[in-house]
Amino acid sequence: MGFQALSAFEYEVFVFNETPHSIREKGFRNLKPITPDWFGYSMLRNSVYSDLYQDILGMAEEMDFPIEGLHSEADPGVIEAVLAVDDAVAADKAALFKTYLKVAAQMKNLMVTFMARWSEDYPGSSDRCLNCFV
């Protein structure tokens, strides 16, 4: 019938100024996000971490999962990455993206997590405005 399955993935990634050793020493608590406070789409934050962003963009292009959008998000230390629309192998590419982003971060002495919520003190990637209506 000529149909083609297409999909895309969007990730909100928590990035920490931590290493595999430091997070274990802290018992996986009191982690330090790379940026403070709640401020999304920050040109300043994107510029300060431009080497990380360039590494992510270059890696994604080289691995054939181009990124349509990459910017800071509203929560401390959060980066949003939107992978381009692709055919049915998009899920495989999304899994590779997650793995290689972890590697790229560790090479810069940073840690990332794709957890929906890493702390009770911060909103999760899907519950950002739970308190907006209280």
N, C-alpha and C positions, 0 to 999 in steps of 0.2 A: 504494500500500500504506500510505500515511500516515506514512512515515518522514520525519524531518527531521534534517539534519546539524547538529550542534552542536560547537563547539570552544572552547577557552580557551588563553590563553598566559600563561606565567610567565617573567619576566625577572629575572636578577640583573645589576645594572648597576654597573659600577665608576665611582665619581665622584671626580674629582680637583680639587684646588685649583690649577688651571692654566688657562691661556688658549691659544687657537690660537698665539699668539706665543711663550709660555713653553715649550710643549712642543717647538716647532721649535728654539728656542734651546738646549734640553737634548738635542737629537737624539733625542727620544722616549724618553729614559731618565731614571731617577731621578725619576719622577713622584711627586707628593705627594698621597696619598689624603686625602679630607676628614676621615677619622677614623683614629686609630692602632689598632694591635693587633687581636686577634681577639675580638670580642664581639658576638653577635647579639641581636636583640630588645631593644635598649637603649632604655629610656625617656629616658635622658639625651641620647643621640645624636639620637633622633627629636625631642626637644624643642629642642635647639640648632639643628637644621636644619628646624624646623617651618615656616618661610616657604617653603623649597624644597618640602617635602612638600605644603603647602597649594596651592602653584602647580601641582604635578603633579596632585593630586586635582581641582582646579578645571579645569585644561586637559582632563583625561581626561573629566570629566563634560560639559563644553561640547562636546567633539569626539565625544561619544556612544561612548566606550569606557570605561565605568566601571571603577574599580579595586576589587576585593574585598579586597585586602590590600596594605599598603605599610609596610615596616619595614626597619630596619638588619639586615644579615646578618652572618655570622660573620667575614668577612674585612675587612681595613682598607678603608674607603671604599665598601663594598658596600651597595646598597639593593636589596631585592627588591620587585618590583611584580607583582601577580597581576591580570590583566585578567579581567573577568567573562565567564562563558560567553555565547556569542552564536551566531548562525546562521552560514551559510557566508561572510559578509563579515568574519568575525572576523580572518582573515589580513590583509585590507586595513587594518582598524583597528589591528592589531598593528604593521604597517609604519608607519602614521601616528604611532602612539605613539612608536616609536623616533625618528623624525625630529623630532617636536615636543619630546620630552624633551631632545634635543641642543640645540635652540633655547632652551628654558627654562633649561637649565644655563648656556649661554653668556651669556644675559642677566644671570646672576648671577656672571659671571667664573669659572665652573666648566666642566669638561669631563667628558663621560661617554663610556664605550665599552661596547659589548655584546660585545666579544671574549671568547672562552671563557677565554683566559689572556693577560694582558698583560705578565707578567714571570716570569722563571725563579725569582725570589725569593719569589713568592707563589703559593698554589694557585689553580687556575682555578675557574670557577663550577661545574664538574661533577666536579672531582677534589679537593674539599676535604679528604677524609680519606685520601689516598693513603698518608700516613705514619702513619695511626692504627693500622695493623696491623703495623708494622715493629718 
